[in-house]
Amino acid sequence: MSPSSLVSVVVPTRNARRTIETCLRSIRAQSYPALELIVVDNGSTDGTWTAAVRHADLALRGGPERSAQRNLGIARAAGEWVLYVDADMELHPDVVERAVRAGRDAGAVGVSIPEESVGRGFWARCRTLERRCLRGEPSLLWPRLIRTGYLRATGGFALWLTGTEDAELHHRMLAHGAPIVMADGLIMHHEGRLTLRGLMRKRFYYGKGLLAYRRAYPGAISAQARATCRAAWRHRRLLLAEPLVAAGIVAMRAVELAAYLAGALAGSRDSAAQAPASSLATMSASSASASSVDRSRARSDTVEGPPGSPAAPTATAERPRATGKKSSRVAPGTARRPTLETSSESEQRRATGPSNAPRRGDQT
């Protein structure tokens, strides 16, 4: 592949000691040669930052949520493609190579990559079987490798969502007519020991933005539910082969649905912070200064981005000046260079030893 097809892997982290070493080593072990690793840590206190500095080409600090961390990584990425990976994921050695090939051959803007859940205990077995059934349903597989130019031109990840930001990006790409293809690689998602209490807590938190997502994309939630039912029917033999686990999936889904609804009810009390506007809004870049001594001078810029919330109105903010890197193509209807809404950042660049990867400097 051409040297211009650099892939920037962005990993948001926060107290991910259990999985961070496995994640970053699997990225470093990729067969694809043109790769940079960017880790954006949100104030970890368990040694995650130390691992990030050891493995990453560029280690940044930022927050307060996963979307802002990803946007910070996207803003600093040098690659034609961005692959976003959570800190509890592990990549098979050829994942990046297969994904880039699939996207290049199809002329796609985004590439979906199947995932396999790995964990301990009964509920982890349920999640593994469930994800195996959903793997062949394209409408439920969000693009994970995306052209950097598209992400920048449309504002990156929506900060007014938590938990459904990947789905929002998927629907935005569909609305723009941005081609998405499926790769045949595999990402392992290390769930650990799942508990119903832990699942309820996470879904409740994610549910707080559910009504905002529903207002932004009417019918999207019901469409996902129908796609899930189709996938279950198509894999009914696989489910019937493990009836106890299949019953566990039903129970787990019911608990998660209840937690989502409770979170949505709680989120509705603060609609001013959750409800998206009806039109595309300008996203603001980080105006905070970085600790890096080679940070470029800043300028102001605005573009159309993802649907914004009243809490994030049209605005301008400082962003790093463009460095002359070749940008990738963007979706139809986008023309201006974006500003990404991020957070304050600090930076540490990797300074040890040569590598085949360009030497530039997770939240689960």
C-alpha positions in Angstrom: 0.0 0.0 0.0 1.1 3.6 -0.6 2.9 5.5 2.1 0.0 8.0 2.1 -2.3 5.4 3.6 -1.2 6.1 7.1 -3.6 4.9 9.8 -3.9 6.8 13.0 -5.2 4.5 15.8 -6.9 6.6 18.5 -7.4 4.9 21.9 -9.3 6.8 24.7 -8.4 5.6 28.2 -9.4 6.0 31.8 -8.1 3.6 34.5 -7.8 0.7 32.1 -5.0 -1.2 33.8 -6.8 -4.5 33.3 -6.6 -4.4 29.5 -4.5 -1.5 28.4 -1.2 -3.5 27.9 -3.0 -6.1 25.8 -4.7 -3.5 23.7 -1.7 -1.3 22.9 0.6 -4.3 22.3 -1.9 -5.7 19.8 -1.9 -2.4 17.9 1.9 -2.3 17.9 1.9 -5.9 16.5 -0.2 -5.1 13.4 1.0 -6.4 10.1 0.1 -3.1 8.5 3.3 -1.0 8.4 2.1 2.6 8.2 0.5 3.2 11.6 0.7 5.7 14.4 -0.8 5.1 17.8 -2.4 8.0 19.7 -3.6 7.5 23.3 -5.8 10.1 25.0 -6.1 9.5 28.7 -8.7 11.0 31.0 -6.9 11.4 34.3 -6.1 7.8 35.0 -4.6 7.0 38.4 -3.9 3.3 38.0 -0.8 3.2 35.7 -2.7 3.6 32.4 -0.8 6.8 31.6 2.5 5.1 32.1 1.6 2.4 29.6 0.3 5.0 27.2 3.6 6.8 27.2 5.6 3.6 26.8 3.6 2.3 23.8 2.1 5.4 22.0 3.6 7.6 19.4 1.6 10.5 20.9 0.2 10.4 24.4 -2.4 13.1 25.3 -4.4 14.0 28.3 -8.0 15.1 27.8 -11.7 14.6 28.7 -14.2 14.7 30.1 -15.8 11.9 28.0 -14.9 9.4 25.4 -16.2 11.5 22.4 -14.1 14.5 23.5 -11.0 12.2 23.8 -11.6 10.7 20.4 -12.0 14.2 18.9 -8.7 15.3 20.4 -7.0 12.3 18.9 -8.6 13.0 15.5 -7.5 16.6 15.6 -3.9 15.5 16.1 -3.9 12.5 13.7 -1.5 12.5 10.8 -3.1 9.6 9.0 -5.5 9.4 6.0 -7.6 7.0 8.1 -8.5 7.0 11.8 -9.2 3.7 13.6 -10.9 4.3 17.0 -10.3 1.5 19.5 -11.5 1.2 23.1 -9.0 0.2 25.8 -10.6 -3.1 26.5 -10.2 -4.3 22.9 -7.5 -6.5 21.3 -6.8 -6.5 17.5 -5.9 -9.6 15.6 -2.6 -9.0 13.8 -4.1 -8.3 10.4 -7.1 -6.2 11.4 -5.8 -2.9 10.2 -4.4 -4.4 7.0 -7.7 -6.1 6.1 -9.8 -3.0 7.0 -7.7 -0.6 4.9 -7.7 -3.0 2.0 -11.5 -3.3 2.1 -12.0 0.5 2.3 -9.5 1.2 -0.4 -10.8 -1.4 -2.8 -14.4 -0.2 -2.4 -13.6 3.5 -2.3 -15.4 3.7 1.0 -15.4 6.4 3.7 -15.9 4.0 6.6 -15.2 0.4 7.3 -17.0 -1.8 9.9 -15.0 -4.5 11.7 -16.7 -7.5 13.4 -16.2 -7.9 17.2 -16.1 -11.0 19.4 -16.8 -10.7 23.1 -14.5 -12.4 25.6 -15.1 -12.7 29.3 -15.7 -14.8 32.4 -19.0 -16.0 34.0 -22.5 -16.7 32.7 -23.4 -13.2 31.6 -20.2 -12.9 29.6 -21.2 -16.2 27.8 -24.5 -14.6 27.1 -22.8 -11.5 25.6 -20.5 -13.6 23.5 -23.4 -15.6 21.9 -25.4 -12.4 21.4 -22.6 -10.6 19.6 -21.9 -13.7 17.5 -25.5 -13.6 16.3 -25.4 -9.9 15.6 -22.1 -10.0 13.7 -23.7 -10.5 10.3 -26.2 -7.7 10.6 -24.6 -4.6 8.8 -27.1 -2.1 10.2 -25.8 -3.0 13.7 -22.1 -2.7 13.0 -20.8 0.8 13.3 -17.9 1.9 11.1 -14.7 1.8 13.1 -12.1 2.8 10.5 -13.0 6.1 8.9 -11.3 8.6 6.6 -9.9 11.4 8.7 -11.1 14.0 6.3 -14.7 13.0 6.7 -14.4 13.0 10.5 -12.9 16.5 10.5 -15.4 17.8 7.9 -18.4 16.7 10.0 -17.2 17.6 13.5 -16.0 14.2 14.8 -18.0 12.5 17.6 -21.1 14.2 19.1 -20.3 15.4 22.6 -24.0 15.6 23.6 -24.2 11.8 23.6 -22.5 9.1 25.7 -22.9 5.4 24.7 -24.7 6.1 21.4 -22.1 8.3 19.8 -20.9 5.5 17.6 -24.5 4.9 16.4 -24.9 8.7 15.8 -21.8 8.7 13.6 -23.1 5.7 11.6 -26.5 7.4 10.9 -24.8 10.7 10.0 -22.7 8.8 7.4 -25.7 7.2 6.0 -27.5 10.5 5.8 -24.5 12.0 3.9 -24.3 9.0 1.5 -20.8 8.1 2.7 -20.1 4.5 1.6 -19.5 2.0 4.3 -18.1 -1.5 3.8 -17.4 -4.5 6.0 -14.0 -6.0 6.6 -13.3 -9.6 7.5 -10.9 -9.0 10.4 -11.8 -9.5 14.0 -11.6 -7.3 17.2 -11.7 -9.1 20.6 -13.7 -7.2 23.2 -12.5 -8.2 26.7 -15.6 -7.8 28.8 -14.1 -9.2 32.0 -16.6 -10.6 34.5 -20.0 -9.2 33.6 -22.6 -8.7 36.3 -26.2 -7.6 35.9 -25.5 -4.7 38.4 -22.6 -3.5 36.3 -24.6 -3.7 33.1 -27.5 -1.8 34.7 -25.2 0.9 35.9 -23.6 1.4 32.4 -26.9 1.3 30.5 -28.5 3.8 33.0 -25.7 6.2 32.3 -25.9 5.7 28.5 -29.7 6.0 28.7 -29.5 9.6 29.8 -28.7 10.6 26.2 -31.2 8.2 24.6 -34.0 10.8 24.1 -31.5 13.2 22.5 -30.4 10.5 20.1 -34.1 9.6 19.4 -34.9 13.2 18.6 -31.9 13.6 16.3 -32.7 10.3 14.4 -36.4 9.5 14.6 -37.0 5.7 14.1 -33.3 4.8 14.6 -33.9 3.0 17.9 -36.9 0.9 16.6 -34.9 0.1 13.5 -32.1 -1.3 15.6 -34.6 -3.3 17.6 -36.0 -4.8 14.4 -32.5 -5.6 13.1 -31.7 -7.3 16.4 -34.9 -9.5 16.1 -33.9 -10.3 12.5 -30.5 -11.4 13.6 -31.9 -13.6 16.4 -34.3 -15.3 14.0 -31.6 -15.9 11.4 -29.4 -17.5 14.0 -32.2 -19.3 15.8 -30.5 -22.7 15.5 -27.4 -21.3 17.1 -29.5 -20.0 20.0 -31.5 -23.2 20.3 -28.3 -25.1 20.6 -27.6 -23.3 23.9 -31.1 -22.7 25.4 -29.9 -21.7 28.9 -27.5 -19.1 27.4 -30.2 -17.9 25.0 -32.6 -17.5 27.9 -29.9 -15.5 29.7 -29.6 -13.2 26.7 -33.4 -12.5 26.9 -33.1 -11.7 30.6 -30.0 -9.6 30.1 -31.7 -7.6 27.4 -34.7 -7.0 29.6 -32.5 -5.7 32.4 -30.6 -3.5 30.1 -33.8 -2.1 28.5 -35.2 -1.2 32.0 -31.9 0.5 32.8 -32.0 2.4 29.5 -35.5 3.6 30.2 -34.7 4.7 33.7 -31.7 6.6 32.4 -33.8 8.2 29.7 -36.3 9.3 32.3 -33.5 10.8 34.4 -32.0 12.5 31.4 -35.3 14.0 30.4 -35.2 16.2 33.5 -32.2 18.0 32.0 -33.5 18.4 28.4 -31.6 21.6 27.9 -28.3 19.7 28.2 -29.5 16.7 26.2 -31.9 17.7 23.4 -30.1 18.2 20.0 -31.0 21.1 17.8 -32.9 20.5 14.6 -30.1 21.6 12.3 -26.4 21.0 11.9 -24.3 23.1 14.3 -20.7 24.4 14.3 -18.5 22.4 16.6 -15.7 24.2 18.5 -12.1 23.1 18.9 -10.0 23.1 22.0 -9.1 26.6 23.1 -6.8 25.4 25.8 -3.0 25.5 25.4 -1.0 22.3 25.2 2.2 21.6 27.1 4.0 20.7 23.9 6.7 23.3 22.9 6.1 22.6 19.2 2.4 23.4 19.2 1.4 25.4 16.1 0.0 28.9 16.4 -3.8 28.9 16.5 -6.5 30.4 14.3 -10.3 30.5 14.2 -12.4 28.3 12.0 -15.9 26.9 11.7 -17.7 24.1 9.8 -20.9 22.2 9.8 -20.8 19.3 12.2 -23.0 16.7 13.8 -26.3 17.8 15.4 -25.4 19.9 18.4 -27.2 20.5 21.6 -28.3 23.9 23.0 -25.5 23.5 25.5 -23.0 23.5 22.5 -24.2 26.4 20.3 -22.6 27.7 17.1 -19.2 29.0 18.1 -15.7 29.6 17.0 -12.6 28.6 18.9 -8.9 28.3 18.5 -7.5 25.2 16.8 -4.0 24.2 15.6 -3.0 25.7 12.3 -3.1 23.1 9.4 0.4 21.5 8.9 0.0 20.8 5.2 -0.8 17.1 5.5 -2.7 15.6 2.7 -6.4 15.4 3.6 -8.7 12.6 2.5 -12.0 13.1 0.7 -15.1 14.0 2.5 -18.8 13.2 2.2 -21.0 15.0 -0.4 -22.1 18.4 0.7 -19.1 19.1 3.0 -16.5 21.6 1.9 -15.0 23.6 4.8 -12.3 22.4 7.1 -13.9 21.6 10.5 -13.2 22.4 14.1 -13.6 19.5 16.4 -15.0 20.0 19.9 -12.4 18.5 22.3 -11.1 19.4 25.7 -8.0 20.7 27.3 -5.0 18.6 26.6 -1.4 17.9 27.6 1.0 15.9 25.5 3.9 13.5 25.7 5.7 12.3 22.6 7.4 8.9 22.3 11.1 9.4 22.2 12.6 6.0 22.4 14.1 3.8 19.6 13.4 3.6 15.9 10.3 1.8 14.5 8.6 1.1 11.2 5.7 3.2 12.4 5.9 7.0 12.2 7.2 8.3 15.5 4.5 10.7 16.8 3.4 10.4 20.1 -9.4 4.9 26.3 -12.4 4.8 28.0 -14.2 1.6 27.8 
